[in-house]
Amino acid sequence: MKSRTYIEKYQKKTIELSDIILNSSESYEEVADTLRILVAENSLAPVKASGLNGRRPALFNRYKMIVKKKDYAEALVSIKMLHPKFDHQYYLDHPDLYLALEEEIEALSSFLWKRPEELLHPMSVNERSFSIFGKEKLLRSIERQFATYFKLQNFSFMDLNTYPTPEPFFEYIHPKTENGEILIIENKDTWYTLRKIMKEDNLSVLFGIPFKVLLYGEGKKITRQSGRLMEYQEEVLKEKRHTFYYFGDLDYEGIFIYQDAKDKNPEVDIRLFTDAYETMMTEVLHREYPETRDHRNPRADLETFLSNFSEASQEKIIGILEKGLYIPQEVLNYKILKSKMKGIEHV
């Protein structure tokens, strides 16, 4: 490494000559030339109290790193020209933060100056982002931090007049089941397994309940927006109201997703698929429970969840969770689920 590169990357306030020589691939004379140039550029200052090293040419044993003060003159002029919605004083006090986001700030300012009427017409988040910044994913990435990302006055993310575009649900609708309910599956493998059985064996009744639709919840996806399940029921099914059954992992996260789905869809009848959970606990009695992957403090209301089970099952669930263990829904594999759909006991 050249001595200049090493010095420019050095993070401390003073630097030892011995460190420069040790970490440089250059000769002593080349190091001396570099130090002379950096001192002339006012990037380094010799610490005279450290003394000379006694070699020719003589060099001081220690040098002070000089941090040059930035010139914000041009930035301050640009800040004063920003649209009035921007907090000018904030950026005048913090010109370094303006420069860090200069491209995005100037793009939004230009939009507000020249095309504010476009905000009268709604756009998707990505459409608005591309329209303003030429970057379709910028707004989505900063949506929650919008108020801190841009320092604005009397202008929020809501004023951009955007609408969300959540990913559509991954669904399977059984073609031969006229009247049935909706089963929300948390994990992909279980969803595919049930779909395979329903398609290939023309089975749609699980634990005595006929299901018309298998909905892949994709973890927390079903809870990212309030009212999504109500919207699905009205716009996709377009029939009488259905009962939604939820089936996920037996852990704090799965419990929280179920409760969050109920809270965000108060007009939808969402129930816990209790029989599936009971069977999960039966199937793993002869095995060790796996350790949970999520060691954060539980956010779930365990008491409400437990009210769906018998007293014996409640004790079993509490014992599993308190030990930091969980049961993945994949414990109910193809063979087990198929036997339950046929109404027979598997072996």
C-alpha positions in Angstrom: 0.0 0.0 0.0 1.3 3.5 -0.8 2.0 5.7 2.1 -0.5 8.4 0.9 -3.3 5.9 0.7 -2.6 4.5 4.2 -2.5 8.0 5.7 -5.7 9.1 4.0 -7.5 6.1 5.4 -6.1 6.5 8.9 -8.9 7.2 11.4 -7.0 8.6 14.5 -6.0 12.2 15.1 -2.2 11.5 15.1 -0.2 9.0 13.2 3.2 7.5 14.0 6.0 7.7 11.4 6.9 4.1 12.3 3.3 3.0 11.4 3.5 4.7 8.0 6.8 3.1 7.1 5.6 -0.4 8.4 2.4 -0.3 6.4 3.8 1.2 3.2 5.4 -0.7 0.4 7.4 2.4 -0.6 11.0 3.2 0.1 12.0 5.6 2.9 12.7 8.3 0.4 9.2 7.9 -1.2 7.6 8.1 2.2 9.5 11.3 3.0 8.4 12.8 -0.3 4.7 11.9 0.5 5.0 13.5 3.9 6.5 16.7 2.5 3.7 17.0 0.0 0.9 16.3 2.6 2.4 18.9 5.0 2.5 21.4 2.1 -1.1 20.6 1.3 -2.0 21.3 5.0 -3.3 17.7 5.4 -0.6 16.8 8.0 1.3 18.9 10.5 4.5 17.6 12.3 4.3 17.1 16.0 7.6 18.8 16.8 7.6 17.6 20.4 7.9 14.1 19.1 11.4 14.9 17.8 13.3 13.9 14.6 14.1 10.3 13.7 17.8 10.9 13.0 17.7 9.6 9.4 18.2 11.5 6.1 16.0 13.2 5.2 15.0 13.8 8.8 11.3 13.2 9.6 9.3 13.8 12.7 8.3 10.8 14.6 4.6 11.8 14.8 2.3 13.8 12.6 -1.1 15.4 13.3 -4.0 14.7 10.9 -5.7 17.9 9.8 -9.4 17.7 9.0 -10.2 20.4 6.5 -13.4 22.4 7.1 -15.9 21.9 4.3 -17.0 24.9 2.2 -20.8 24.9 2.3 -21.2 28.2 0.4 -22.8 26.7 -2.7 -25.0 24.3 -0.6 -26.4 27.3 1.5 -27.4 29.1 -1.7 -29.2 26.0 -3.0 -31.0 25.4 0.3 -32.4 28.9 0.2 -33.9 28.1 -3.2 -35.8 25.0 -2.0 -39.6 24.9 -2.2 -41.2 26.6 0.9 -42.5 23.2 2.1 -38.9 22.4 3.1 -37.6 23.4 6.5 -35.0 25.9 5.2 -33.6 26.7 8.7 -33.0 23.0 9.4 -30.9 22.5 6.3 -29.1 25.8 6.8 -28.1 24.6 10.2 -27.2 21.1 8.8 -25.8 21.6 5.3 -24.0 18.3 5.5 -27.4 16.5 5.7 -28.6 18.4 2.7 -25.5 17.4 0.7 -26.0 13.7 1.7 -29.5 13.7 0.1 -29.0 16.5 -2.4 -30.3 14.6 -5.4 -33.5 13.5 -3.8 -34.2 16.8 -2.0 -33.7 18.7 -5.2 -36.0 16.3 -7.1 -38.8 16.7 -4.6 -38.3 20.5 -4.5 -38.4 20.7 -8.3 -41.6 18.6 -8.4 -43.3 20.8 -5.8 -42.4 23.9 -7.7 -43.2 22.8 -11.2 -45.8 19.9 -11.0 -47.8 20.2 -7.8 -51.1 19.7 -9.6 -50.1 16.0 -10.2 -50.8 15.4 -6.5 -54.5 15.9 -7.2 -54.5 12.5 -9.0 -53.6 9.3 -7.0 -50.8 7.1 -8.0 -49.3 3.9 -6.7 -46.3 4.3 -4.4 -43.9 3.1 -7.1 -45.5 5.2 -9.8 -45.3 8.4 -7.7 -41.7 7.6 -6.7 -40.6 7.2 -10.4 -42.5 10.4 -11.3 -40.7 12.5 -8.7 -37.3 10.9 -8.4 -36.8 8.6 -11.4 -36.4 5.8 -8.9 -39.5 3.6 -8.6 -38.6 2.0 -5.3 -37.3 5.0 -3.3 -40.6 6.1 -1.7 -41.5 2.5 -0.6 -38.1 2.1 1.0 -38.4 5.3 3.1 -42.2 5.4 3.6 -42.0 4.9 7.4 -39.0 7.3 7.7 -40.4 10.0 5.3 -40.7 12.6 8.0 -37.1 12.2 9.1 -35.7 11.5 5.6 -37.0 14.9 4.3 -37.4 17.8 6.6 -40.7 19.3 5.5 -43.3 21.6 7.0 -47.0 20.9 6.7 -46.3 18.1 4.3 -46.4 14.4 5.0 -46.3 11.1 3.1 -50.1 11.2 2.9 -49.9 14.4 0.9 -48.2 12.5 -2.0 -51.6 10.9 -2.6 -50.5 7.3 -3.1 -52.3 4.1 -2.7 -50.8 0.8 -1.6 -50.3 -2.1 -4.0 -49.8 -5.2 -1.7 -48.9 -8.4 -3.4 -51.9 -10.5 -4.3 -52.7 -13.5 -2.2 -51.4 -16.9 -3.4 -54.6 -18.9 -3.5 -56.1 -22.2 -4.7 -59.9 -22.4 -5.2 -61.2 -25.9 -5.3 -63.3 -26.1 -8.5 -65.8 -28.7 -7.3 -66.5 -27.3 -3.9 -69.5 -25.0 -4.1 -69.9 -24.1 -0.5 -66.8 -24.1 1.7 -64.7 -21.9 4.0 -61.2 -20.3 3.6 -58.1 -21.9 5.2 -55.2 -19.5 5.7 -51.9 -21.3 5.8 -48.9 -19.6 7.3 -46.1 -21.5 5.5 -45.6 -22.4 1.8 -44.8 -26.1 2.1 -48.1 -26.8 4.0 -50.0 -24.8 1.5 -48.5 -26.7 -1.5 -49.1 -30.0 0.3 -52.8 -29.3 0.9 -53.2 -28.0 -2.6 -51.7 -31.2 -4.0 -54.1 -33.4 -2.1 -57.1 -31.2 -3.0 -56.2 -31.2 -6.7 -55.0 -34.8 -7.2 -57.5 -36.6 -4.8 -60.4 -34.2 -5.2 -60.6 -33.8 -1.4 -61.6 -30.6 0.3 -62.8 -31.6 3.8 -60.2 -31.3 6.6 -61.1 -32.2 10.2 -64.7 -32.2 9.2 -64.7 -28.7 7.6 -65.2 -28.2 3.9 -62.7 -25.7 2.4 -63.3 -23.9 -0.9 -60.1 -21.8 -0.8 -56.6 -22.3 0.4 -55.0 -19.0 1.1 -51.2 -18.7 1.5 -50.7 -16.2 4.3 -46.9 -16.0 3.6 -46.0 -15.3 7.2 -47.0 -11.8 8.2 -48.0 -10.8 4.7 -51.7 -11.0 5.5 -51.3 -8.4 8.3 -49.4 -5.8 6.4 -52.5 -3.8 5.6 -55.7 -3.4 7.6 -58.8 -4.9 6.0 -57.0 -7.1 3.4 -59.1 -10.2 4.2 -62.3 -8.2 4.0 -61.2 -6.8 0.7 -60.4 -10.3 -0.5 -63.8 -11.6 0.6 -65.7 -8.8 -1.2 -63.7 -8.5 -4.4 -62.5 -12.0 -5.1 -65.1 -14.4 -3.6 -68.0 -12.1 -4.4 -70.4 -14.4 -2.4 -71.9 -14.6 1.0 -69.6 -14.1 4.0 -67.2 -16.9 4.7 -65.4 -18.1 7.8 -61.6 -17.8 7.6 -59.6 -20.4 9.6 -56.0 -19.7 10.5 -53.3 -22.3 10.8 -49.7 -21.5 11.4 -46.7 -22.5 13.5 -47.3 -23.1 17.2 -45.0 -20.3 18.4 -45.3 -16.7 19.6 -44.9 -15.3 16.1 -47.6 -17.5 14.7 -49.9 -16.6 17.5 -49.3 -12.9 17.0 -50.0 -13.2 13.2 -53.3 -14.8 14.0 -54.3 -12.1 16.5 -53.0 -9.3 14.3 -55.1 -10.6 11.4 -58.2 -10.6 13.6 -57.5 -7.0 14.8 -56.9 -5.7 11.3 -60.0 -7.4 9.9 -62.7 -6.8 12.5 -65.6 -7.4 10.1 -64.3 -10.8 9.0 -65.0 -14.1 10.9 -61.5 -15.4 11.6 -61.1 -18.5 13.7 -58.2 -20.6 14.9 -58.0 -24.0 13.2 -57.8 -25.6 16.6 -58.0 -29.2 15.4 -54.9 -28.8 13.3 -52.9 -27.4 16.4 -54.2 -30.3 18.5 -53.0 -32.8 16.0 -49.6 -31.0 15.8 -49.1 -31.5 19.5 -50.1 -35.2 19.2 -47.7 -35.8 16.3 -44.6 -34.6 18.1 -45.1 -36.3 21.5 -42.4 -38.9 20.6 -39.9 -36.3 19.5 -37.9 -33.4 21.0 -39.5 -30.1 20.3 -37.2 -27.8 18.2 -35.9 -24.5 19.7 -37.6 -21.3 18.6 -35.8 -19.2 16.0 -37.1 -16.0 17.5 -35.8 -15.1 20.9 -37.4 -11.7 21.2 -40.0 -10.9 23.9 -43.3 -12.4 23.0 -45.8 -9.9 21.5 -48.7 -12.3 21.5 -51.7 -12.3 23.8 -51.3 -15.8 25.0 -54.4 -15.9 27.2 -56.7 -15.1 24.3 -55.1 -17.7 22.1 -55.2 -20.4 24.8 -59.0 -19.9 25.3 -59.5 -21.9 22.1 -58.1 -25.0 23.7 -58.9 -27.5 26.5 -57.2 -27.1 29.8 -54.9 -30.0 29.1 -53.9 -28.5 25.8 -53.4 -25.1 27.4 -50.9 -26.6 29.8 -49.0 -28.3 27.1 -48.8 -25.2 24.9 -47.6 -23.1 27.9 -44.9 -25.7 28.7 -43.6 -25.7 25.1 -43.5 -21.9 24.7 -42.0 -21.2 28.2 -39.1 -23.5 27.4 -38.3 -21.5 24.2 -39.5 -24.3 21.9 -42.0 -24.4 19.1 -43.8 -26.7 16.7 -43.7 -26.0 13.0 -46.9 -26.7 11.1 -44.8 -28.8 8.7 -45.0 -31.6 11.3 -48.4 -32.3 9.6 -46.9 -33.8 6.4 -48.5 -35.1 3.3 -49.3 -38.5 4.7 -50.9 -37.1 7.8 -52.9 -34.4 6.1 -54.2 -36.8 3.4 -55.3 -39.3 6.1 -57.2 -36.5 7.9 -58.8 -35.4 4.7 -59.9 -38.9 4.0 -61.3 -39.2 7.5 -59.1 -42.1 8.5 -56.3 -42.5 11.1 -52.8 -42.6 9.6 -50.2 -45.2 10.7 
